[in-house]
Amino acid sequence: MSGLVEAARFNWAYQAELARTFLESHGISAIVFDAGSSLYCEGALTGVRLMVFEEDVAATGDLMREYDR
């Protein structure tokens, strides 16, 4: 099994969860990291990461271009 890579970054956890659901509806496993990081940390918005397995990066890129955030 390969490692995880960042597929997208969102300002809010709910946005990442919606994108995760979208990817999973297309057969791509995805995980939301840093869901608690949608808060300001020392004045900077750190973001919420949507992670996928390395072997799914190409398909994820195609789907995320179609996905309307």
C-alpha positions, 0 to 999 in steps of 0.5 A: 500500500502506498502513502497518503498525499494531499489532494486538496485543502479547504478552509472549513472541515465541512467543505473537506467532508463534502469533497471526501464524500464526492471522491468516495462516491467515485470509488476513491478512498479519502481521509480528512486531516486537520479538521480542527485546524479550520480555526485561526492559529497565530493569525493564519488560517491553516486549512483542512487537508483532504488526503488520498492514496498515491495511486489515486492522485491522477484520478483524484485530480480529474475529479477535483477539477469537476468538483464545484467547491 
